[in-house]
Amino acid sequence: MRLAIESETLGFLNIEFHNREFFPDEIALKDFVENELIAFKCLLEYQFLKRKFFATVNSHLPKGAQP
């Protein structure tokens, strides 16, 4: 899965399962992806957005408001 903010690619989330069947069928796999991986992907993207916001917010504040 691509990790991105707008059109900027931040990285990729790659999860691989080997040597064993982890899901009984494709529906269970889709449920896992929708309930677990997508939420984790959104959390990572949110953390990147937060970091980007706080890295640039000081330059947009009035002079007297900066710490």
N, C-alpha and C positions, 0 to 999 in steps of 0.2 A: 504494500500500500504506500502511496506517495504521501509524504507529510508536506503540507504547503500552507503558505499564507498568501491569499489572492493568487497571483500567477508565479510567485517565487517558491521554488522547490527547496525545502529545508533538508530533506533526506528521505529515506525509505524505511518502512517497517517490514521486516521479513521474518516470518515465523515458519519453521519447517518441522514436519512430523515424519519420523523415520522408523522403519523396522517393525511397525505395529499398526493395527487399525485402531484409531482413537475414537472414531465416530461410527455408529452403527449404519448411518445412511447420510445422504447429501443434505437432507433437511436438518439433521442434528449439526452438521458442519456449518451450514448457513446460520443457524440459531446462535452457535458459538461466536461466529464472526460478528454478527449483528449485535449481540449482547455484550461481548467482551472486548474484541479487538477494535471495533469502531469507537467504543467509549474510550479506550486507551489512546487511540489515535487522536481523538478530539482533545483529550487532556494534554497530550504532548504539544499539539498545535496551540492550545490556549497558553501554555507556559512560554512558548516562543513569542506569541503575541504580547504577553505581559512584559517579557524582557525587552522587546522592541519598543513598547510604549514607554516604559520607565527610562530607557536609554535616551529617548528623544524628548520627553516631556519638559525637562528643564529649559531647553532652548526655546520653548514656546510660551513659557510663563513670563509675566512682567518682571522687570528687574528686581523690584522690592519683594516679590513673592518667592524668589529662589532661596533655598536653604544655604 
